[in-house]
Amino acid sequence: MENKLQELKARLAEINDLNSAAALLGWDQMTKMPPGGAVARGRQLATLGRLAHEKLVDPAIGRLLDDLRPYEQSLPYDTDQASLIRVARREYEKAVQVPPEFVARLSIHQTESYEVWTKARPANDFSAVIPMLEKTLSLSRELADFFPGYDHIADPLIDFSDYGMKAASVRAVFDQLRAQLVPLVRAITVQPVADDACLRRSFPLERQEAFFTNIIQAFGYDFGRGRCDISPHPFTTGFSIGDIRITVRFQEDNLSEALFSALHEAGHAMYEQGVDPAYEGTVLAGGTSAGVHESQSRLWENIVGRSRGFWQFYYPELQKTFPEQLGSVPLDTFYRAVNKVQRSLIRTDADEVTYNLHVMLRFGLELDLLEGKLAVRDLPEAWRARFEADLGIVPPDDRDGVLQDVHWYDGIIGGAFQGYTLGNILSAQFYQAALQAHPAISDEIAQGKFDTLHSWLVDNIYKHGSKYTAPELIERVTGGPLSVSPYIDYLRVKYAGLYAL
Amino acid sequence: MENKLQELKARLAEINDLNSAAALLGWDQMTKMPPGGAVARGRQLATLGRLAHEKLVDPAIGRLLDDLRPYEQSLPYDTDQASLIRVARREYEKAVQVPPEFVARLSIHQTESYEVWTKARPANDFSAVIPMLEKTLSLSRELADFFPGYDHIADPLIDFSDYGMKAASVRAVFDQLRAQLVPLVRAITVQPVADDACLRRSFPLERQEAFFTNIIQAFGYDFGRGRCDISPHPFTTGFSIGDIRITVRFQEDNLSEALFSALHEAGHAMYEQGVDPAYEGTVLAGGTSAGVHESQSRLWENIVGRSRGFWQFYYPELQKTFPEQLGSVPLDTFYRAVNKVQRSLIRTDADEVTYNLHVMLRFGLELDLLEGKLAVRDLPEAWRARFEADLGIVPPDDRDGVLQDVHWYDGIIGGAFQGYTLGNILSAQFYQAALQAHPAISDEIAQGKFDTLHSWLVDNIYKHGSKYTAPELIERVTGGPLSVSPYIDYLRVKYAGLYAL
């Protein structure tokens, strides 16, 4: 059995090496590659992806997994060996379920659809994408049907990013959240909008970088096992537990842009840097789900990085960094500016309070489309109606409405969005558990100290990698299932200090 | 036949993609990777190398090459199709000739030998490397014997880097060169050493970079298909014809270091950027031999970049870039400084005139070792004797003698060095041919214009990639075989302007 486990590990390590190489090619493409490299890079990425897939669906892996089943069952569930075999089986079964012919067909359609979308969005031309989206919807249904036995047709699609979550349970949680969030947004947005002019001055890039580098190092991001570069869209990627990199986008006249994306991406990156080094090169390295991953970026960006305590400590340093720009701006003005709430059209620009309404709207529309309740041609109208109901404003066009996100146009319909809001909910639920274990954490944050929080996260979440599913991890860490209460409480308390509620 | 050729191309493109990915992992390792990434990176490179090798020795490639032989023979020798099949067959036959068991054994020994060398060199302890080198020598012989039918045991080893060159012909050429170079060095080095203090002032790095970036762009290096980064040792690497990158090493107090390595690496890079785009992803992309590659780095670095005409144009600009450091230094002093000749111990620091004596010494010792004329334990003594005969000085220790280069300690004995001097010889031979075609080139250089030279090199050398072997290319370009005369003439004329000869 030891030999078979070794062989499985060797095969998985080879797949991991191909995927890590592809990740580096992707990182380079977004950060360093000259324009002339683009065509060959696309071909190289396709080759690596194909080879990794071929090696994963090799029947030899299936036989090893079968042979190892009695061994797995003889071990406690949460041993590393049992977990490795279990998670590898999950990945293998997902991969072999989908015929290569379908993968190729979907990929060709996605490329075509993306091309159409890149022209349709600036032209505000939803009619151009209708045939594309109709085919995407039909392919998404076809994909789901390779995984028979689901309760809801979205379940297999949600499983790809948030394994163990289901449409019904996510919908129930989102309904609760929405019921409390819509009145909260209304109560805030009838009041005057916070003034964030202080963030819109000229902030030289080198000093921006020095300032946030200092913060994320204090958080616990290890530059000996990572680095920060510039890219058109911020992201986190990794090639091993010892090499997890982040990127940011700078704007000279917008202090929030690079600063908060650095805190956000550092949260993602600390999760992956914190995985048990023994999981290197195995399927247990990396985060367990999109939602849990997003909980870490949001915890560090928002719960820590937009808190009053945090800025009590860091604002004087920021003023020293930018004396001309912020020397005469009081802490309170700055704190209000970085927590400005405003009804807006674009998800990625939305504040902490309204953001989830954008996400839940998309999740609801995905379910309606998959269930056949909503036709693609009626999508813009449904978008506007829901937008008005939730946010009290109507998008003036489709460009900044249903055409704004790339997800449906280069991906599938179903499972693309829920992780963002699951992450926000979980950020508060995990943070509450951390505070219960160590009540001094919030005082420590106000002293620029993050060790207790970071260590607690490593011990309770990061080090496990993807050993536990998200529902298992939530139960282990918080003693109960996913719950919106800590998040709603967090928002209520925080925003009661900023607005009359 | 078209189908078989397409299948061969598809298989070669896949191998090319794996090798390109490995090259990017290597580039990243030397330029961007945080220390924490090192262990996994080694494993990832080993995996990609193994997969590329497995795919190259696949018997299906052998069958395709057999099936394509009549088609190849029906085509003119220098058509792209015939060349592709011919060069692919050469690569395939080289790869299948060496048993995987031997490759693994050699690789393990090389790693061990390298480890011993990294400690032995600083400790000046040649005795520690004797058992390593003895095994390297025996493995090098074993490797050569996988290619029976050679005239000299070094021939198959020379073939790896300079295909088509032979020990006998290289030795004959080197004997001629040495006979003329030793007296030239003697005549120069009895005279006072040039003063290069003007290169040793403090030169801020940003301005160094701006200055050489401007020059290599003027040469014809395309930053839209490349970039320049910093690494511990300068190198050129590429991931496609559209993405050929260079690196340099900066020293604040040594103007030569980054400047001339940039010109050198840009020469290598322009060769690879200039390959016919139709060869992308095939075995025809990339340079044809180590010697021809080095001819291009040396042509741009030395023949162009250390010429008086070049500095007549660029020195005023350099003075404007560094007014405090060079404003009062006359052109003549600067020109003498960048062409300073001095007998020295270290090959990589040697000037244009003495450099080849360092290389030929190593080549001669390789042949003696392989022929069994020289025992490994007698190598330091042989080194010192030849060094004194050629350069008139004796290395005071082995650290800066026989232990100085990594080549024998992490590679094989045979074929490692000749390319450097073949490159110097060819740089002058090719440049002479360019001047014959376009006598205005030297005047253009003195006006900061390089288009005629660059275009001639693209048309006559670069665009062919590895379609022609080095001997074929030399014959095509110069109308004759490799010849030392142009190089000796170049050195005599140039150094007669600097020294009393």
Interface residues (C-beta under 8 A of the other chain):
Chain A: A13 E14 D17 L18 S20 A21 A22 L24 L25 D28 K32 M33 P34 P35 G36 G37 A38 V39 A40 R41 R43 Q44 T47 L48 L51 D222 F223 G224 R225 G226 R227 F239 S240 I241 G242 D243 R245 E280 G281
Chain B: A13 E14 D17 L18 S20 A21 A22 L24 L25 D28 K32 M33 P34 P35 G36 G37 A38 V39 A40 R41 R43 Q44 T47 L48 L51 D222 F223 G224 R225 G226 R227 F239 S240 I241 G242 D243 R245 E280 G281
